[in-house]
């Protein structure tokens, strides 16, 4: 039983850390300007670390038949159980509200903050450039023509010198160099060098992927811990 807790705890620790610090996750969070699912990831990381430590307490309590250690194990496990429930609820909230807030937040961040010199907003530009370049998309939703229109209404466009899209929207060759920058950013009647897909679907899928993993893992480990708490209670009573 305790080995199962350790495996579950290590899984929470690794997955939570992966979602919290991976570059795609950070850049997606920058674009949609929310850290909800990252908060859930950090909570699960902390919970996973605690589970690994707590399982050792439970193992010692069982081996030495110590009511004190078993009681401590139960209380700590209950605390971690509550943490995991909170993380699962946050992750589920991200999943259920994905359709409602992602597109609106993306449009606001692109139009108002992309290319902004405003303090603390540089990470939004970095996020958009990363996503557009790595996922081969441009703008929020729709095709290249829609992306051009969206960028024409942005703060970035005012200082772009007439360029219609940023470099990160331009198609690249096998060497990861922009294939034809002049055609991409300047020629008004040719959109062949601009990525012809908006980034909304990619971002939405990523948020749902992270939320699903975190919620599913949190619920699975919570279920295991319920049996652990029942086992600890039964053993505690037998030692009276």
Protein Blocks (a to p, Z undefined) as FASTA:
>chain_A
ZZmmmmmmmmmmmmmmmmmmgmklmmmmmmnopaklmmmmmmmmmmmmmmmmmmmmmmmm
mmnopaklmmmmmmmmmmmmmmmmmmmmmmmmmmmmmmmmmmmmmmmmmmmmgopabehi
lmmmmmmmmmmmmnopghjbdcfklmmmmmmmpmklmmnnopabdfklpccdfkopafbl
mlmmmmmkbcklpccbdfklmmmmmmmmmmmmmmmmmmmmmmmmmmmmmmmmmmmmmmZZ
